[in-house]
Amino acid sequence: MKLPQIIVLILLATMTGCASSKSFQKSADNHTKASEYYKSIGQDAAAKEERALAEEDNDNSLGILAILLDIFNAKD
């Protein structure tokens, strides 16, 4: 019973790129900074796109796969 669950988890991790919540947060921070920059130079469309990407990365950082990856790769 556990073998199919493990296989599914491995396939999901492989398909999504195995990104941890920390990497998603770092990416979200970069998109937020880019959004602020684009807004400061008057590129509102690009700023809006960067904000959307930052929100997506924030949502992904709270996803179950990212959390599981952090748990299994925890270094004490």
VOVEXKOL-853779 format. One record per residue: residue number from 0; x, y, z of N, C-alpha, C in turn. Coordinates in steps of 0.001 Angstrom, whole numbers. Atoms other than C-alpha are relative to their C-alpha. Layout:
% VOVEXKOL-853779
NUM	X	Y	Z	X	Y	Z	X	Y	Z;
...
***
This chain:
% VOVEXKOL-853779
0	812	-1200	0	0	0	0	856	1264	0;
1	-831	-1195	-59	2812	2439	747	849	190	-1252;
2	-829	-107	1195	4796	1661	-2393	-627	896	-1068;
3	581	-920	990	2296	3346	-4775	39	1457	460;
4	-49	-1370	-513	2203	6404	-2519	1395	578	-134;
5	-1384	-455	125	5983	6629	-2515	332	294	-1452;
6	-247	-208	1433	6111	6276	-6286	-666	1280	-479;
7	708	-1223	379	3510	9028	-6707	739	1221	530;
8	-738	-1117	-577	5454	11306	-4363	1289	266	-775;
9	-1235	-161	778	8679	10693	-6283	-306	597	-1376;
10	372	-545	1315	6956	11363	-9619	-397	1461	101;
11	382	-1397	-181	5414	14577	-8313	1215	882	245;
12	-1205	-772	-283	8743	15754	-6973	831	187	-1260;
13	-766	-75	1237	10429	14995	-10268	-653	961	-995;
14	713	-833	973	7763	16729	-12346	6	1472	392;
15	65	-1399	-425	7693	19912	-10243	1359	628	193;
16	-1333	-568	-107	11430	20350	-10049	564	5	1399;
17	-515	154	-1368	11809	19669	-6336	460	1313	609;
18	-380	-1275	-577	11910	23293	-5251	-477	76	1445;
19	362	-120	-1400	11948	23935	-1527	-709	1329	240;
20	718	-1230	-319	9928	26617	201	966	1184	77;
21	-985	-1087	-59	13116	28640	753	321	535	-1386;
22	-302	-469	1357	13852	28761	-2957	-1191	757	-590;
23	1175	-744	459	10268	29814	-3677	-64	1380	657;
24	15	-1292	-682	10534	32574	-1061	1048	944	-584;
25	-1056	-820	601	13807	33797	-2546	-440	521	-1368;
26	501	-402	1311	12240	33853	-6000	-1091	1060	140;
27	1065	-979	-231	9206	35711	-4655	588	1358	390;
28	-653	-1251	-380	11482	38310	-3043	618	693	-1217;
29	-589	-578	1216	13309	38800	-6344	-1065	597	-905;
30	1089	-537	825	10029	39244	-8207	-583	1268	617;
31	508	-1193	-669	8861	41762	-5597	925	1183	-245;
32	-970	-1066	261	12065	43775	-5994	-76	466	-1451;
33	119	-362	1412	11724	43658	-9775	-1265	807	-231;
34	1260	-734	131	8121	44820	-9466	163	1446	456;
35	-227	-1349	-504	9179	47809	-7377	857	813	-975;
36	-858	-691	964	11888	48677	-9893	-791	412	-1240;
37	774	-321	1198	9570	48456	-12886	-1023	1098	273;
38	965	-1046	-343	6998	50577	-11092	694	1357	90;
39	-715	-1269	-156	9633	53215	-10300	411	613	-1336;
40	-387	-545	1302	10586	53554	-13973	-1201	142	-936;
41	1209	-242	787	6982	53721	-15142	-472	-1167	-843;
42	420	1189	755	6573	50184	-16486	-1050	-764	822;
43	1046	567	-855	3267	49386	-14789	-415	-1410	-420;
44	392	1341	458	2450	46354	-16948	1018	-1045	460;
45	-1042	932	-444	5779	44700	-16162	-33	-152	1519;
46	89	64	-1458	5381	45574	-12470	-1148	-900	430;
47	1154	838	-321	1959	43940	-12415	321	-1482	-242;
48	-378	1381	311	3359	40800	-14059	949	-561	1059;
49	-948	443	-1032	6207	40597	-11537	-715	-238	1334;
50	777	216	-1230	3736	40990	-8646	-761	-1309	-67;
51	738	1251	170	1682	38118	-10041	936	-1202	163;
52	-973	1077	-153	4796	35943	-10268	423	-158	1465;
53	-358	52	-1414	5706	36845	-6676	-1101	-686	807;
54	1123	640	-692	2237	35838	-5473	-46	-1498	-293;
55	-20	1419	373	2480	32553	-7377	1097	-743	762;
56	-1095	631	-736	5853	31779	-5788	-321	-99	1494;
57	405	67	-1410	4478	32641	-2343	-992	-1130	224;
58	967	1096	-111	1585	30256	-2920	694	-1355	-115;
59	-731	1258	183	3953	27541	-4134	856	-344	1217;
60	-842	265	-1166	6140	27948	-1048	-798	-631	1129;
61	862	597	-1021	3175	26890	1065	-605	-1320	-464;
62	522	1255	546	2434	23856	-1124	550	-1203	748;
63	-362	1207	-738	2603	20379	320	1321	-589	-471;
64	-1240	580	519	5422	19271	-1954	1222	758	497;
65	-1120	-799	-486	7706	22152	-957	216	-239	1491;
66	-110	240	-1438	6953	21551	2717	582	-1380	267;
67	-546	1351	-173	7607	17820	2420	1483	-40	-348;
68	-1410	-34	386	10877	18511	646	839	634	1107;
69	-718	-616	-1106	11926	20824	3472	128	-951	1189;
70	-23	935	-1127	11031	18186	6051	1025	-1094	-239;
71	-896	1116	270	12936	15391	4347	1452	439	-195;
72	-1359	-488	192	15958	17564	3589	480	855	1170;
73	-371	-801	-1166	16109	19166	7032	1381	-416	500;
74	-1339	258	-505	19651	19494	8272	87	578	1407;
75	-63	-446	-1404	20051	19662	12039	1403	372	395;
***
